Amino acid sequence: MPTIFEQIVDGEIPARIVHETDTTLAFLDANPLARGHTLVIPKEPYEQLDDLPAEIASDVFSVVHELTPVVEEAVDADATTIGINNGEAAGQEIPHAHVHIIPRFEGDGGGPIHAISPTNPEPTEDELDAIEDAISQA
């Protein structure tokens, strides 16, 4: 069964589309966290960020880069939070990769990205070394 995003791309479900390219679609979130909350998706149904081919990922982030100041200006936002819930454990509810552009306003109480986790890990130096090696050698 197609995801809600696939149905939006196919025109089966109406959406407030604010930007479209050959490979991407951007539309206002139906359940916004703030005025102007915009989603940017690849038109093809890739489930997570690491499923996107490099050229499609580049297209998606190019649109995010282009639209962020436009969204901020449209709603007179003070800033934006850019977010990706990459996988179910991260809170991804629709299995179609997407980027949130969330306008932020002074005093909105939304907090920083670090507010996602109520506790922070305290890795040892050995653990940090192992993580550094695993990432840098990939």
Salt bridges, closest charged atoms under 4 A:
GLU20 OE2 - LYS43 NZ 2.72
ASP29 OD2 - HIS37 NE2 3.36
ASP29 OD2 - HIS100 ND1 3.98
GLU66 OE1 - HIS19 NE2 3.91
ASP108 OD2 - ARG104 NE 2.76
